[in-house]
Amino acid sequence: FTKGGLGEIHWRTDKPMEIHFHGYDIEKQIEPGSDTVMTFELIATGRFPVTVHAHSHSGNHGEQTLLYVEVYPQ
């Protein structure tokens, strides 16, 4: 992506999950059977992880990185 525009990531999943776009501090709940779009203004440059918040049956919480978003200067 390039700073100054709009970014968009389309999501589909087979189980409910919460996605967190670090650096932009955007969280999105994603449900199975639907397309979910994460839209964001490209205001910060850098490389930012997008993680899924995992919850286990034992009550442990963790994050798994799904991808990195790179935003370059204009």
Secondary structure as GFF3:
##gff-version 3
##sequence-region A 1 74
A	DSSP	beta_strand	6	11	.	.	.	ID=ss1
A	DSSP	beta_strand	17	21	.	.	.	ID=ss2
A	DSSP	beta_strand	26	30	.	.	.	ID=ss3
A	DSSP	beta_strand	36	41	.	.	.	ID=ss4
A	DSSP	beta_strand	46	55	.	.	.	ID=ss5
A	DSSP	beta_strand	61	71	.	.	.	ID=ss6
###
